[in-house]
Amino acid sequence: MRKPELAAAIAEKADLTREQANRVLNAVLDEITGALNRKDSVTLVGFGTFVQRHRGARTGKNPQTGEPVKIKASNTVAFKPGKSLKDAVN
């Protein structure tokens, strides 16, 4: 499912126009992004938790040549699914 399909599903279930649902979806995603940018975690009870994690610098390997490559430190986003989501998938 892609973002336009998700917005269409939200519009149908919440009795909104597609444009309104798209604005709601964009607002939710912007707020999640902003919170993670501020290093806050975002917990949606029953769904899961988004958290920013730091990945330290490390040495990797070029898969074509086998030569060592330095990988610089970066931040990434991790998601831990909640119990309800795990149960729904299994």
BELNOR-V939734 format. One record per helix or strand of 2 or more residues. SS is the DSSP state (H for helix, E for strand). FROM is the first residue (numbers start at 1). LEN is the number of residues. If there is no record, write none. Layout:
# BELNOR-V939734
{{SS & FROM & LEN} {SS & FROM & LEN}}
This chain:
# BELNOR-V939734
{{H & 3 & 12} {H & 18 & 20} {E & 42 & 3} {E & 48 & 8} {E & 58 & 4} {E & 68 & 4} {E & 74 & 8} {H & 83 & 7}}
